[in-house]
């Protein structure tokens, strides 16, 4: 989706950045945690999808709190008080024209949401807390807290690794393999705060956060979600919060990732809590056959004929490819210079299309290679993703000139169709676990 406009509201001498997305009957105010940045979060696929789904059943109000993201910066080693952060929330609600809103806090913004609900119950419909705690530091009357030396280690790691894909992967081990996610999220971290500022703020929150005495004052319906295996936010912290807020509901989530990684399931839990109904799940994963093609020796050919003729050749290739894919009932997903990606609802159609393309481009004086795999693909707007797409690309990279190479899955699905294959043996596919048996389609 097109990122929403970022607006500002004034609070004393500070400018607070916020966005409003969607137009549902309820308002949901989300307090972004440190590391978020309003403009860049829409460039992180999981975060954009998470927020888009929230906005499907409510009017979503997002804001960067003072000292973070697009909002007013703080001097190094300075922090905002809890009172100032509550003022930020009030100002954003007023600016967005919201009298009563459901409020969601995650990580270190959870205590801020708790205090706001206790101080301003007239403005809070419900409270949603994700991976948060009433207190972080260990104490005699809080043995589930984190020892000071562990906080020291975390803050040191934070200052060293802030803004790197390595930190993103450590915080989200379930999606650590997704380079697009870790790179985009790391870029957002850098835009949110500098390494020393991030370390200063987290040190303050971990050492000083303690809202235990105010939990019983929260009188609005409350949902607490907490992941089971987070190395940074113990599950016991979330259970403590839920046990001490009157009537709170608790949901334990598997894994260790932050909220964004849980997608539709978490959004459905939140929607059911706030509206009483789970939203109808849009189909975002389907079984499909992916077809990759690319020109053999494209660099040498482009150098040989020159830039302008090469562009004309690619234009003709695009036209031929689009026509053949359409003829065989496929969908052209994207063109990548000298290559194309398409999806089909059946492997037989994809194989016939691949052979037609191999023959159709020969008059252009070029050869292409093709690779196919059938598996579950993720629908991302007009694009597709997922491990099946990666496998298809790796299979294509191993194909010979004018060859159509397929995975074992494809051969199994077309058994009995009359299509014959030549065994190409077992191969390791870069970035894909295990060995994969590949076959060349017999002409």
Secondary structure, 3 states (H helix, E strand, C coil): CCCCCCEEEEECCEEEEEEEECCCCCEEEEECCCCCCHHHHCCCHHHHHHHHHHCCCCEEEEEECCCCCCCCCCCCCCCCCHHHHHHHHHHHHHHCCCCCEEEEEEHHHHHHHHHHHHHCHHHEEEEEEECCCCECECECCECCCECHHHHHHHHHHHHHHCCCHHHHHHHCHHHCCCHHHHHHHHHHHHHHCCHHHHHHHHHHHHHHCECHHHHHHCCCEEEEEEECCCCCCCHHHHHHHHHHCCCCEEEEECCCCCHHHHHHHHHHHHHHHHHCCCCCCCCCEEEEEEEEEEECCHHHHHHHHCHHHHHHHHHHHHHHHHHHHHHCCCEEEEECCCEEEEEECCHHHHHHHHHHHHHHCHHHCCCEEEEEEEEEEEEECCEEECHHHHHHHHHHHCCCCCCEEEEHHHHHHCCCCCCCEEEEEEEECCCCCCEEEEEEECC
